[in-house]
Amino acid sequence: MELLAHYTWPGNVRELESAMKQSLLTARGNILLPDFLAPLADGGGFQASSSQPEFLSERFVTERLSSGTDNLYAEAMAIAERQLFRQVLAHTEGNQLKAATLLGISRVTLRSKLKSLGIEATDFSR
């Protein structure tokens, strides 16, 4: 809730609705974690510094185990993939062919992964 409250939501309700839909697509289990909220654009809409949780930190694993997760591997992989694809797309300014080449996958595979993770490549173009 804190993460959602600190975002300025320039797209208003539609942007919130989209962010929630995308996060539900990648959530594994019955608890929606901040890690599953797609970083919104480049983070420019955040009012306060909301640092991303360190991937696979001891705290993350402990929290997931305490919550009774039965799919920790899938949760961790979804977070890693989302972070990797977003960072590469930011680097290539949304160029999917360059991103796919850097990742060592085909453009078709990249598009499929982006769709499953709820990531829009156009969010990264300048």
C-alpha positions as CSV (number, residue, x, y, z in Angstrom):
1,M,0.0,0.0,0.0
2,E,2.9,2.4,0.8
3,L,4.4,1.9,-2.7
4,L,1.0,2.7,-4.3
5,A,0.5,5.7,-2.1
6,H,3.9,7.3,-2.9
7,Y,3.3,7.2,-6.7
8,T,1.8,10.4,-8.3
9,W,-0.4,8.4,-10.8
10,P,-0.1,10.8,-13.8
11,G,-2.4,8.4,-15.7
12,N,-5.0,8.5,-12.8
13,V,-7.3,5.6,-12.4
14,R,-6.5,4.0,-15.7
15,E,-2.8,3.8,-14.8
16,L,-3.6,2.3,-11.4
17,E,-6.0,-0.2,-12.9
18,S,-3.3,-1.2,-15.5
19,A,-0.6,-1.5,-12.8
20,M,-2.9,-3.8,-10.7
21,K,-3.8,-6.0,-13.6
22,Q,-0.1,-6.4,-14.6
23,S,0.9,-7.2,-11.0
24,L,-1.9,-9.8,-10.7
25,L,-0.6,-11.5,-13.8
26,T,2.8,-12.0,-12.4
27,A,1.8,-12.7,-8.7
28,R,2.4,-16.3,-7.7
29,G,0.3,-17.2,-4.7
30,N,-2.5,-15.4,-2.8
31,I,-0.5,-12.4,-1.6
32,L,0.3,-9.4,-3.8
33,L,3.8,-8.1,-2.9
34,P,5.3,-4.8,-3.9
35,D,7.8,-6.9,-5.9
36,F,5.0,-7.8,-8.3
37,L,4.0,-4.2,-9.0
38,A,5.5,-3.3,-12.3
39,P,7.9,-0.4,-11.9
40,L,5.9,2.4,-13.4
41,A,7.8,3.8,-16.3
42,D,11.2,4.8,-15.1
43,G,10.1,5.5,-11.5
44,G,9.7,9.2,-12.3
45,G,6.2,9.3,-10.7
46,F,7.4,8.5,-7.2
47,Q,7.2,11.3,-4.7
48,A,9.4,9.8,-2.1
49,S,12.4,7.6,-2.7
50,S,11.0,4.1,-2.8
51,S,13.9,1.8,-3.2
52,Q,13.3,-1.4,-4.9
53,P,13.7,-4.4,-2.6
54,E,17.0,-6.2,-3.3
55,F,16.2,-9.3,-5.3
56,L,16.4,-12.5,-3.3
57,S,17.4,-10.7,-0.2
58,E,17.3,-12.7,3.0
59,R,14.3,-10.5,4.0
60,F,12.4,-11.4,0.8
61,V,12.9,-15.1,1.2
62,T,12.0,-15.0,4.9
63,E,8.8,-13.0,4.3
64,R,7.7,-15.4,1.5
65,L,8.5,-18.4,3.6
66,S,6.6,-16.9,6.6
67,S,3.6,-16.2,4.4
68,G,3.4,-19.9,3.5
69,T,4.3,-19.6,-0.1
70,D,4.2,-22.8,-2.1
71,N,5.9,-21.4,-5.2
72,L,8.9,-19.4,-4.1
73,Y,11.0,-20.4,-7.2
74,A,8.3,-19.1,-9.6
75,E,7.9,-15.9,-7.6
76,A,11.7,-15.2,-7.5
77,M,12.0,-15.9,-11.3
78,A,9.2,-13.6,-12.1
79,I,10.8,-10.8,-10.2
80,A,14.2,-11.5,-11.8
81,E,12.8,-11.6,-15.3
82,R,10.8,-8.4,-14.8
83,Q,13.8,-6.6,-13.5
84,L,16.1,-7.9,-16.3
85,F,13.7,-7.1,-19.1
86,R,12.8,-3.7,-17.8
87,Q,16.5,-2.8,-17.3
88,V,17.5,-4.0,-20.8
89,L,14.6,-2.2,-22.4
90,A,15.5,1.0,-20.7
91,H,19.1,0.6,-21.9
92,T,17.9,0.0,-25.5
93,E,15.3,2.8,-25.2
94,G,12.5,0.3,-26.0
95,N,14.2,-1.2,-29.1
96,Q,13.0,-4.8,-29.0
97,L,15.4,-6.1,-31.6
98,K,18.4,-4.7,-29.7
99,A,17.0,-6.0,-26.3
100,A,16.4,-9.5,-27.7
101,T,20.0,-9.5,-29.1
102,L,21.5,-8.4,-25.8
103,L,19.4,-11.1,-24.0
104,G,20.4,-13.8,-26.4
105,I,16.8,-14.6,-27.3
106,S,14.6,-14.1,-30.4
107,R,12.4,-11.1,-30.7
108,V,9.3,-13.4,-30.7
109,T,10.4,-14.8,-27.4
110,L,11.1,-11.3,-26.0
111,R,7.6,-10.2,-27.0
112,S,6.0,-13.3,-25.5
113,K,7.9,-12.7,-22.2
114,L,7.0,-9.0,-22.2
115,K,3.3,-9.9,-22.7
116,S,3.4,-12.5,-19.9
117,L,5.1,-10.1,-17.5
118,G,2.8,-7.2,-18.4
119,I,5.6,-5.0,-19.7
120,E,5.0,-2.5,-22.5
121,A,8.2,-1.9,-24.6
122,T,6.7,1.4,-25.7
123,D,7.0,2.7,-22.1
124,F,10.8,2.8,-22.6
125,S,11.0,4.5,-26.0
126,R,12.1,8.1,-25.9
